[in-house]
């Protein structure tokens, strides 16, 4: 999906504190400069983050809700390939959207360096390993 004009994002990253710290350091290092300039102000840490030990599970929210990033066009697939590879040891879930409210939601499971469209995840029945079907006609015969 291609987004235009202004980019907004909200990404939740969950994992061990040591892995979350590596991920945030990577984001701050300038590796995303091909897409946009990353700011430490985008990161909100859990209340327990500072006191947690390195092996404790923590979460951070990476968001720019208050600051739209000016873009000409933004390829969500290219960005997510870089982001999810960097966060492959974390559970990542988020949304990318633009000023026109075009939105792309994604999920990247811990241990996976790729992502899935969150809408596809929501439409999948894990118990039966097949897509959920809408059966409104079930009672009609």
C-alpha positions, 0 to 999 in steps of 0.5 A: 500500500502506498500512503501520501502527503502525511504519515502517521503511525502507532506501533506496539513493540513487546519483548524482553527489555534487552531486545526492546532496547536494541530495537529502539537503539536501531530506530534511533541510529538513522537506519530509517532515514530512507523513509523518514527521520526518526525521533526519540520523542516517538517512543513511549515506555511502559511505566515499569520499563526503567525498573525492569531487568533485562529479561523482563517483558516490557512494551513500548509504543512508537507513535507520531499521532501529534506530528504528521511526517510530510511525505510525497509517497510512502511504501508500507511494504518496503518500510515494514520489511526493514522494521520487522527485520530489525524487530524480529525478536519482538511482537510488533503490531501497529498501524500506518496511515496518512492524512486521507485516512488510508490505513494499513494494519500489521502484525509481526510475531516474535521470531518472525522477520516478516509481517502479516496484514492484520485484517487477514489475521482477524479473518482467520479461525485458528481453531479450524485452520481456515478463513472465517466464513460469514454464514448469515444463511445458516438458519435458512433451509 
